[in-house]
């Protein structure tokens, strides 16, 4: 099993939202560097954010879900 970074976040909360969505679609994932960011948010600079890691085999399905989410955010109107 080869892991890849699907997306990097500056916010742990945003990372968990996408992680939850992917898990609801049966895509196993985890957040790399989440604990270090929780200890001290300033570690974000040196660590490069929280990384959402997925199995490379799930990348096509995960990217499609990510594209759907991002396109729905673009259509949001205040």
N, C-alpha and C positions, 0 to 999 in steps of 0.2 A: 504494500500500500504506500503510495507516494502522496504526501501532503503538499498542498499549494496554498498560497495566500490569496483569498478571494478579494478582500478589501481591508484597508487599514483605516482605523477610526481614531479621532482625538477624544471621543466621548465613550466611556464604558456603557452608558445607557443606550446610545445608538447602536453600539456593537451587539448588545443583548437583544435589541428589537429584531435585527436581521437574523441573529442566531436562532431566535425563537421561531421566526417565519420559516427558515430553512429546515429546522427540526420538525416542524409541522408538516413539511413536505417530504419527510423521511430522508433528509440529507444530514448525515452525522457531521458535526463540526465542533470546534472548540476555539476559545479565545486565548491567544498567546500574549503574554505580558500583561494580562488583566490584573493579576495580583500586585505586581510592581506598581502599576498605575494607581491601584487602590491605596497602597501604602503612602505614596507621594505622587500627586498628579504632575509635579515638575519633572518626574522621570520620563514623561512623554517626549520631551525634547531629545534625550539621549537614546531612548528605545525606539523612537519612530512610531509611536502610537500602539494601539491594541490591534492585533492582527487576527482576522477571522480566517481560520484554517479549515480547509475541506479536503476530502479525498479527491485526487485528480480525476478519478472516474466519474465523479458527480459534477465536474466543472461545467459541462454544457447545460445541465438542468439548472444549476445554481445561477449561472450567468443569465439565463432566461428569466428567472424569478427576479434577479437584481434589476434587469432591464425593465420589467413590468413595474417594479416599485419606483424606480427613478422616473419613468414616464408618467406615472400617476402623480408624483410630486411636482413635475413640471406643469401639470394641468390644474394644480391647486390655485384657487383664487381667494384672496382675503375678503 
